[in-house]
Amino acid sequence: MKPIEEDDQKLHYDICRGTELIESAEIFEYGIVCRDRQNTVVEKIENISTEYDFVAQLVSKLNEGEVEACHFLDIVEDAIC
């Protein structure tokens, strides 16, 4: 049995984007997707904000802090409240 390498457990957070049509205007909504080393989606939170910079800063903090997926939702909730 091969031992689990520490790097195999690391997650990476990226911005995801969705669109919504409101009164004939296309609005971008940004969320965050959490992927493992194999690029498999572990968790995804959509429609966090329409402000790209806010979500980008949150993604940066999640990646720098090497946040585990079990804490992902709590951290996002704390950031938007």
Biopython code that builds the backbone (N, CA, C, O; Angstrom):
import numpy as np
from Bio.PDB.StructureBuilder import StructureBuilder

atoms = [
    (1, "MET", "N", (0.847, -1.181, 0.000)),
    (1, "MET", "CA", (0.000, 0.000, 0.000)),
    (1, "MET", "C", (0.890, 1.240, 0.000)),
    (1, "MET", "O", (1.797, 1.367, 0.822)),
    (2, "LYS", "N", (0.621, 2.143, -0.923)),
    (2, "LYS", "CA", (1.409, 3.370, -1.065)),
    (2, "LYS", "C", (0.994, 4.368, 0.003)),
    (2, "LYS", "O", (-0.197, 4.618, 0.186)),
    (3, "PRO", "N", (1.976, 4.951, 0.723)),
    (3, "PRO", "CA", (1.619, 5.979, 1.710)),
    (3, "PRO", "C", (1.072, 7.222, 1.006)),
    (3, "PRO", "O", (1.469, 7.545, -0.114)),
    (4, "ILE", "N", (0.164, 7.903, 1.679)),
    (4, "ILE", "CA", (-0.419, 9.128, 1.126)),
    (4, "ILE", "C", (0.580, 10.259, 1.284)),
    (4, "ILE", "O", (1.047, 10.547, 2.386)),
    (5, "GLU", "N", (0.895, 10.883, 0.185)),
    (5, "GLU", "CA", (1.791, 12.033, 0.204)),
    (5, "GLU", "C", (1.020, 13.247, 0.708)),
    (5, "GLU", "O", (-0.177, 13.376, 0.447)),
    (6, "GLU", "N", (1.688, 14.125, 1.417)),
    (6, "GLU", "CA", (1.023, 15.325, 1.935)),
    (6, "GLU", "C", (0.429, 16.154, 0.807)),
    (6, "GLU", "O", (-0.678, 16.675, 0.947)),
    (7, "ASP", "N", (1.147, 16.290, -0.321)),
    (7, "ASP", "CA", (0.659, 17.087, -1.443)),
    (7, "ASP", "C", (-0.583, 16.485, -2.080)),
    (7, "ASP", "O", (-1.370, 17.207, -2.693)),
    (8, "ASP", "N", (-0.778, 15.151, -1.946)),
    (8, "ASP", "CA", (-1.965, 14.515, -2.518)),
    (8, "ASP", "C", (-3.235, 14.997, -1.839)),
    (8, "ASP", "O", (-4.317, 14.899, -2.418)),
    (9, "GLN", "N", (-3.126, 15.513, -0.631)),
    (9, "GLN", "CA", (-4.294, 15.934, 0.133)),
    (9, "GLN", "C", (-4.651, 17.400, -0.081)),
    (9, "GLN", "O", (-5.732, 17.827, 0.325)),
    (10, "LYS", "N", (-3.784, 18.174, -0.701)),
    (10, "LYS", "CA", (-4.030, 19.607, -0.847)),
    (10, "LYS", "C", (-5.175, 19.882, -1.803)),
    (10, "LYS", "O", (-5.362, 19.200, -2.811)),
    (11, "LEU", "N", (-5.922, 20.896, -1.450)),
    (11, "LEU", "CA", (-7.039, 21.347, -2.263)),
    (11, "LEU", "C", (-6.682, 22.676, -2.900)),
    (11, "LEU", "O", (-5.784, 23.378, -2.434)),
    (12, "HIS", "N", (-7.381, 23.014, -3.954)),
    (12, "HIS", "CA", (-7.171, 24.292, -4.620)),
    (12, "HIS", "C", (-8.537, 24.929, -4.869)),
    (12, "HIS", "O", (-9.482, 24.261, -5.287)),
    (13, "TYR", "N", (-8.619, 26.210, -4.609)),
    (13, "TYR", "CA", (-9.864, 26.961, -4.776)),
    (13, "TYR", "C", (-9.747, 27.881, -5.983)),
    (13, "TYR", "O", (-8.717, 28.525, -6.183)),
    (14, "ASP", "N", (-10.802, 27.941, -6.785)),
    (14, "ASP", "CA", (-10.859, 28.788, -7.979)),
    (14, "ASP", "C", (-12.201, 29.505, -8.029)),
    (14, "ASP", "O", (-13.178, 29.087, -7.408)),
    (15, "ILE", "N", (-12.219, 30.594, -8.785)),
    (15, "ILE", "CA", (-13.461, 31.333, -9.003)),
    (15, "ILE", "C", (-14.271, 30.631, -10.091)),
    (15, "ILE", "O", (-13.723, 30.192, -11.103)),
    (16, "CYS", "N", (-15.573, 30.533, -9.871)),
    (16, "CYS", "CA", (-16.483, 30.086, -10.920)),
    (16, "CYS", "C", (-17.452, 31.236, -11.182)),
    (16, "CYS", "O", (-17.706, 32.059, -10.303)),
    (17, "ARG", "N", (-17.982, 31.283, -12.382)),
    (17, "ARG", "CA", (-18.857, 32.400, -12.754)),
    (17, "ARG", "C", (-20.154, 31.879, -13.354)),
    (17, "ARG", "O", (-20.164, 30.943, -14.154)),
    (18, "GLY", "N", (-21.220, 32.498, -12.954)),
    (18, "GLY", "CA", (-22.522, 32.220, -13.535)),
    (18, "GLY", "C", (-23.126, 33.526, -13.994)),
    (18, "GLY", "O", (-22.632, 34.604, -13.664)),
    (19, "THR", "N", (-24.184, 33.425, -14.747)),
    (19, "THR", "CA", (-24.863, 34.635, -15.210)),
    (19, "THR", "C", (-26.347, 34.529, -14.904)),
    (19, "THR", "O", (-26.924, 33.442, -14.860)),
    (20, "GLU", "N", (-26.933, 35.678, -14.698)),
    (20, "GLU", "CA", (-28.371, 35.763, -14.473)),
    (20, "GLU", "C", (-28.888, 36.930, -15.296)),
    (20, "GLU", "O", (-28.254, 37.982, -15.374)),
    (21, "LEU", "N", (-30.026, 36.736, -15.896)),
    (21, "LEU", "CA", (-30.635, 37.789, -16.703)),
    (21, "LEU", "C", (-31.685, 38.502, -15.855)),
    (21, "LEU", "O", (-32.687, 37.907, -15.459)),
    (22, "ILE", "N", (-31.440, 39.790, -15.580)),
    (22, "ILE", "CA", (-32.364, 40.592, -14.780)),
    (22, "ILE", "C", (-32.753, 41.811, -15.601)),
    (22, "ILE", "O", (-31.915, 42.649, -15.932)),
    (23, "GLU", "N", (-34.033, 41.894, -15.922)),
    (23, "GLU", "CA", (-34.560, 43.006, -16.714)),
    (23, "GLU", "C", (-33.715, 43.271, -17.958)),
    (23, "GLU", "O", (-33.302, 44.402, -18.216)),
    (24, "SER", "N", (-33.470, 42.227, -18.709)),
    (24, "SER", "CA", (-32.708, 42.274, -19.968)),
    (24, "SER", "C", (-31.232, 42.608, -19.785)),
    (24, "SER", "O", (-30.542, 42.889, -20.765)),
    (25, "ALA", "N", (-30.739, 42.585, -18.565)),
    (25, "ALA", "CA", (-29.320, 42.839, -18.320)),
    (25, "ALA", "C", (-28.676, 41.550, -17.804)),
    (25, "ALA", "O", (-29.207, 40.882, -16.917)),
    (26, "GLU", "N", (-27.537, 41.225, -18.374)),
    (26, "GLU", "CA", (-26.813, 40.038, -17.940)),
    (26, "GLU", "C", (-25.922, 40.403, -16.748)),
    (26, "GLU", "O", (-25.056, 41.272, -16.855)),
    (27, "ILE", "N", (-26.140, 39.741, -15.628)),
    (27, "ILE", "CA", (-25.396, 40.004, -14.393)),
    (27, "ILE", "C", (-24.493, 38.814, -14.116)),
    (27, "ILE", "O", (-24.942, 37.668, -14.121)),
    (28, "PHE", "N", (-23.204, 39.093, -13.871)),
    (28, "PHE", "CA", (-22.271, 38.031, -13.513)),
    (28, "PHE", "C", (-22.308, 37.810, -12.008)),
    (28, "PHE", "O", (-22.263, 38.759, -11.226)),
    (29, "GLU", "N", (-22.391, 36.556, -11.621)),
    (29, "GLU", "CA", (-22.366, 36.163, -10.213)),
    (29, "GLU", "C", (-21.186, 35.219, -10.037)),
    (29, "GLU", "O", (-21.012, 34.279, -10.812)),
    (30, "TYR", "N", (-20.381, 35.472, -9.016)),
    (30, "TYR", "CA", (-19.168, 34.704, -8.816)),
    (30, "TYR", "C", (-19.293, 33.781, -7.617)),
    (30, "TYR", "O", (-19.894, 34.127, -6.600)),
    (31, "GLY", "N", (-18.719, 32.614, -7.758)),
    (31, "GLY", "CA", (-18.693, 31.633, -6.690)),
    (31, "GLY", "C", (-17.301, 31.038, -6.587)),
    (31, "GLY", "O", (-16.354, 31.522, -7.207)),
    (32, "ILE", "N", (-17.193, 29.982, -5.797)),
    (32, "ILE", "CA", (-15.895, 29.343, -5.578)),
    (32, "ILE", "C", (-16.065, 27.835, -5.711)),
    (32, "ILE", "O", (-17.010, 27.244, -5.189)),
    (33, "VAL", "N", (-15.136, 27.242, -6.415)),
    (33, "VAL", "CA", (-15.099, 25.790, -6.559)),
    (33, "VAL", "C", (-13.826, 25.271, -5.881)),
    (33, "VAL", "O", (-12.750, 25.851, -6.029)),
    (34, "CYS", "N", (-13.966, 24.185, -5.149)),
    (34, "CYS", "CA", (-12.861, 23.534, -4.457)),
    (34, "CYS", "C", (-12.545, 22.239, -5.196)),
    (34, "CYS", "O", (-13.425, 21.401, -5.392)),
    (35, "ARG", "N", (-11.287, 22.076, -5.607)),
    (35, "ARG", "CA", (-10.861, 20.882, -6.352)),
    (35, "ARG", "C", (-9.703, 20.203, -5.638)),
    (35, "ARG", "O", (-8.906, 20.846, -4.953)),
    (36, "ASP", "N", (-9.628, 18.886, -5.813)),
    (36, "ASP", "CA", (-8.504, 18.147, -5.248)),
    (36, "ASP", "C", (-7.356, 18.093, -6.259)),
    (36, "ASP", "O", (-7.432, 18.702, -7.326)),
    (37, "ARG", "N", (-6.302, 17.364, -5.917)),
    (37, "ARG", "CA", (-5.109, 17.301, -6.779)),
    (37, "ARG", "C", (-5.407, 16.665, -8.135)),
    (37, "ARG", "O", (-4.690, 16.913, -9.104)),
    (38, "GLN", "N", (-6.448, 15.855, -8.211)),
    (38, "GLN", "CA", (-6.824, 15.221, -9.474)),
    (38, "GLN", "C", (-7.806, 16.090, -10.268)),
    (38, "GLN", "O", (-8.339, 15.659, -11.290)),
    (39, "ASN", "N", (-8.038, 17.310, -9.790)),
    (39, "ASN", "CA", (-8.920, 18.287, -10.420)),
    (39, "ASN", "C", (-10.400, 17.900, -10.323)),
    (39, "ASN", "O", (-11.228, 18.389, -11.091)),
    (40, "THR", "N", (-10.714, 17.032, -9.388)),
    (40, "THR", "CA", (-12.099, 16.638, -9.141)),
    (40, "THR", "C", (-12.758, 17.670, -8.232)),
    (40, "THR", "O", (-12.169, 18.096, -7.238)),
    (41, "VAL", "N", (-13.967, 18.066, -8.569)),
    (41, "VAL", "CA", (-14.694, 19.028, -7.740)),
    (41, "VAL", "C", (-15.080, 18.356, -6.431)),
    (41, "VAL", "O", (-15.744, 17.319, -6.415)),
    (42, "VAL", "N", (-14.645, 18.976, -5.324)),
    (42, "VAL", "CA", (-14.951, 18.469, -3.984)),
    (42, "VAL", "C", (-16.160, 19.201, -3.424)),
    (42, "VAL", "O", (-17.074, 18.580, -2.883)),
    (43, "GLU", "N", (-16.163, 20.516, -3.554)),
    (43, "GLU", "CA", (-17.265, 21.373, -3.093)),
    (43, "GLU", "C", (-17.380, 22.551, -4.050)),
    (43, "GLU", "O", (-16.418, 22.923, -4.721)),
    (44, "LYS", "N", (-18.572, 23.126, -4.099)),
    (44, "LYS", "CA", (-18.785, 24.302, -4.945)),
    (44, "LYS", "C", (-19.861, 25.167, -4.303)),
    (44, "LYS", "O", (-20.918, 24.677, -3.905)),
    (45, "ILE", "N", (-19.574, 26.458, -4.210)),
    (45, "ILE", "CA", (-20.559, 27.415, -3.711)),
    (45, "ILE", "C", (-20.743, 28.461, -4.807)),
    (45, "ILE", "O", (-19.806, 29.174, -5.168)),
    (46, "GLU", "N", (-21.947, 28.537, -5.319)),
    (46, "GLU", "CA", (-22.243, 29.472, -6.402)),
    (46, "GLU", "C", (-22.892, 30.736, -5.844)),
    (46, "GLU", "O", (-23.383, 30.756, -4.715)),
    (47, "ASN", "N", (-22.885, 31.785, -6.658)),
    (47, "ASN", "CA", (-23.603, 33.034, -6.353)),
    (47, "ASN", "C", (-23.218, 33.647, -5.010)),
    (47, "ASN", "O", (-24.086, 34.053, -4.237)),
    (48, "ILE", "N", (-21.938, 33.713, -4.738)),
    (48, "ILE", "CA", (-21.472, 34.338, -3.499)),
    (48, "ILE", "C", (-21.625, 35.849, -3.592)),
    (48, "ILE", "O", (-22.091, 36.493, -2.651)),
    (49, "SER", "N", (-21.233, 36.411, -4.727)),
    (49, "SER", "CA", (-21.261, 37.866, -4.885)),
    (49, "SER", "C", (-21.207, 38.234, -6.357)),
    (49, "SER", "O", (-20.770, 37.442, -7.191)),
    (50, "THR", "N", (-21.651, 39.436, -6.664)),
    (50, "THR", "CA", (-21.470, 39.981, -8.011)),
    (50, "THR", "C", (-20.158, 40.761, -8.104)),
    (50, "THR", "O", (-19.804, 41.262, -9.171)),
    (51, "GLU", "N", (-19.448, 40.862, -6.995)),
    (51, "GLU", "CA", (-18.177, 41.600, -6.942)),
    (51, "GLU", "C", (-17.007, 40.633, -7.099)),
    (51, "GLU", "O", (-16.663, 39.888, -6.182)),
    (52, "TYR", "N", (-16.404, 40.666, -8.291)),
    (52, "TYR", "CA", (-15.292, 39.769, -8.602)),
    (52, "TYR", "C", (-14.144, 39.913, -7.608)),
    (52, "TYR", "O", (-13.616, 38.909, -7.131)),
    (53, "ASP", "N", (-13.752, 41.141, -7.290)),
    (53, "ASP", "CA", (-12.604, 41.377, -6.408)),
    (53, "ASP", "C", (-12.811, 40.772, -5.021)),
    (53, "ASP", "O", (-11.874, 40.231, -4.434)),
    (54, "PHE", "N", (-14.014, 40.859, -4.502)),
    (54, "PHE", "CA", (-14.328, 40.277, -3.195)),
    (54, "PHE", "C", (-14.108, 38.762, -3.221)),
    (54, "PHE", "O", (-13.475, 38.203, -2.326)),
    (55, "VAL", "N", (-14.632, 38.113, -4.249)),
    (55, "VAL", "CA", (-14.498, 36.653, -4.352)),
    (55, "VAL", "C", (-13.037, 36.265, -4.617)),
    (55, "VAL", "O", (-12.556, 35.263, -4.088)),
    (56, "ALA", "N", (-12.343, 37.048, -5.426)),
    (56, "ALA", "CA", (-10.933, 36.769, -5.709)),
    (56, "ALA", "C", (-10.090, 36.846, -4.436)),
    (56, "ALA", "O", (-9.201, 36.020, -4.233)),
    (57, "GLN", "N", (-10.361, 37.822, -3.587)),
    (57, "GLN", "CA", (-9.627, 37.931, -2.323)),
    (57, "GLN", "C", (-9.928, 36.749, -1.406)),
    (57, "GLN", "O", (-9.038, 36.246, -0.721)),
    (58, "LEU", "N", (-11.169, 36.314, -1.394)),
    (58, "LEU", "CA", (-11.558, 35.163, -0.588)),
    (58, "LEU", "C", (-10.878, 33.892, -1.090)),
    (58, "LEU", "O", (-10.402, 33.085, -0.292)),
    (59, "VAL", "N", (-10.831, 33.713, -2.399)),
    (59, "VAL", "CA", (-10.142, 32.558, -2.992)),
    (59, "VAL", "C", (-8.669, 32.572, -2.605)),
    (59, "VAL", "O", (-8.103, 31.533, -2.263)),
    (60, "SER", "N", (-8.054, 33.733, -2.658)),
    (60, "SER", "CA", (-6.642, 33.858, -2.285)),
    (60, "SER", "C", (-6.418, 33.435, -0.833)),
    (60, "SER", "O", (-5.469, 32.710, -0.535)),
    (61, "LYS", "N", (-7.280, 33.881, 0.056)),
    (61, "LYS", "CA", (-7.156, 33.520, 1.472)),
    (61, "LYS", "C", (-7.364, 32.026, 1.686)),
    (61, "LYS", "O", (-6.659, 31.413, 2.487)),
    (62, "LEU", "N", (-8.320, 31.437, 0.983)),
    (62, "LEU", "CA", (-8.565, 29.998, 1.106)),
    (62, "LEU", "C", (-7.351, 29.198, 0.648)),
    (62, "LEU", "O", (-6.969, 28.220, 1.292)),
    (63, "ASN", "N", (-6.745, 29.612, -0.464)),
    (63, "ASN", "CA", (-5.569, 28.899, -0.977)),
    (63, "ASN", "C", (-4.343, 29.101, -0.087)),
    (63, "ASN", "O", (-3.610, 28.152, 0.193)),
    (64, "GLU", "N", (-4.127, 30.333, 0.351)),
    (64, "GLU", "CA", (-2.976, 30.613, 1.220)),
    (64, "GLU", "C", (-3.092, 29.876, 2.549)),
    (64, "GLU", "O", (-2.091, 29.414, 3.096)),
    (65, "GLY", "N", (-4.307, 29.766, 3.064)),
    (65, "GLY", "CA", (-4.526, 29.097, 4.342)),
    (65, "GLY", "C", (-4.646, 27.589, 4.236)),
    (65, "GLY", "O", (-4.776, 26.896, 5.246)),
    (66, "GLU", "N", (-4.602, 27.074, 2.993)),
    (66, "GLU", "CA", (-4.741, 25.633, 2.753)),
    (66, "GLU", "C", (-5.937, 25.062, 3.517)),
    (66, "GLU", "O", (-5.829, 24.061, 4.226)),
    (67, "VAL", "N", (-7.069, 25.726, 3.351)),
    (67, "VAL", "CA", (-8.299, 25.391, 4.075)),
    (67, "VAL", "C", (-8.838, 24.032, 3.630)),
    (67, "VAL", "O", (-8.912, 23.742, 2.436)),
    (68, "GLU", "N", (-9.206, 23.221, 4.590)),
    (68, "GLU", "CA", (-9.818, 21.931, 4.306)),
    (68, "GLU", "C", (-11.267, 22.144, 3.880)),
    (68, "GLU", "O", (-11.910, 23.112, 4.287)),
    (69, "ALA", "N", (-11.766, 21.239, 3.064)),
    (69, "ALA", "CA", (-13.125, 21.358, 2.514)),
    (69, "ALA", "C", (-14.190, 21.426, 3.605)),
    (69, "ALA", "O", (-15.223, 22.070, 3.417)),
    (70, "CYS", "N", (-13.956, 20.777, 4.731)),
    (70, "CYS", "CA", (-14.972, 20.771, 5.797)),
    (70, "CYS", "C", (-15.166, 22.158, 6.414)),
    (70, "CYS", "O", (-16.173, 22.390, 7.083)),
    (71, "HIS", "N", (-14.226, 23.081, 6.206)),
    (71, "HIS", "CA", (-14.329, 24.438, 6.747)),
    (71, "HIS", "C", (-14.738, 25.464, 5.686)),
    (71, "HIS", "O", (-15.007, 26.620, 6.010)),
    (72, "PHE", "N", (-14.784, 25.049, 4.445)),
    (72, "PHE", "CA", (-15.029, 25.920, 3.300)),
    (72, "PHE", "C", (-16.322, 26.732, 3.449)),
    (72, "PHE", "O", (-16.287, 27.959, 3.353)),
    (73, "LEU", "N", (-17.438, 26.083, 3.677)),
    (73, "LEU", "CA", (-18.722, 26.759, 3.774)),
    (73, "LEU", "C", (-18.755, 27.756, 4.940)),
    (73, "LEU", "O", (-19.258, 28.869, 4.788)),
    (74, "ASP", "N", (-18.227, 27.366, 6.088)),
    (74, "ASP", "CA", (-18.208, 28.259, 7.252)),
    (74, "ASP", "C", (-17.410, 29.526, 6.963)),
    (74, "ASP", "O", (-17.830, 30.619, 7.343)),
    (75, "ILE", "N", (-16.279, 29.394, 6.304)),
    (75, "ILE", "CA", (-15.427, 30.541, 6.007)),
    (75, "ILE", "C", (-16.130, 31.488, 5.034)),
    (75, "ILE", "O", (-16.086, 32.706, 5.203)),
    (76, "VAL", "N", (-16.777, 30.920, 4.018)),
    (76, "VAL", "CA", (-17.505, 31.752, 3.065)),
    (76, "VAL", "C", (-18.676, 32.462, 3.764)),
    (76, "VAL", "O", (-18.893, 33.655, 3.554)),
    (77, "GLU", "N", (-19.410, 31.742, 4.576)),
    (77, "GLU", "CA", (-20.524, 32.364, 5.319)),
    (77, "GLU", "C", (-20.037, 33.499, 6.203)),
    (77, "GLU", "O", (-20.663, 34.558, 6.245)),
    (78, "ASP", "N", (-18.936, 33.297, 6.907)),
    (78, "ASP", "CA", (-18.378, 34.349, 7.757)),
    (78, "ASP", "C", (-17.961, 35.571, 6.932)),
    (78, "ASP", "O", (-18.114, 36.705, 7.388)),
    (79, "ALA", "N", (-17.446, 35.353, 5.749)),
    (79, "ALA", "CA", (-16.975, 36.448, 4.896)),
    (79, "ALA", "C", (-18.116, 37.295, 4.356)),
    (79, "ALA", "O", (-17.948, 38.498, 4.154)),
    (80, "ILE", "N", (-19.274, 36.687, 4.118)),
    (80, "ILE", "CA", (-20.375, 37.451, 3.521)),
    (80, "ILE", "C", (-21.339, 38.013, 4.554)),
    (80, "ILE", "O", (-22.222, 38.799, 4.210)),
    (81, "CYS", "N", (-21.187, 37.626, 5.797)),
    (81, "CYS", "CA", (-22.082, 38.143, 6.855)),
    (81, "CYS", "C", (-21.534, 39.380, 7.503)),
    (81, "CYS", "O", (-22.162, 39.935, 8.405)),
]
sb = StructureBuilder()
sb.init_structure("model")
sb.init_model(0)
sb.init_chain("A")
sb.init_seg("    ")
for serial, (resi, resn, name, xyz) in enumerate(atoms, 1):
    if name == "N":
        sb.init_residue(resn, " ", resi, " ")
    sb.init_atom(name, np.array(xyz, "f"), 0.0, 1.0, " ", f" {name:<3s}", serial, name[0])
structure = sb.get_structure()
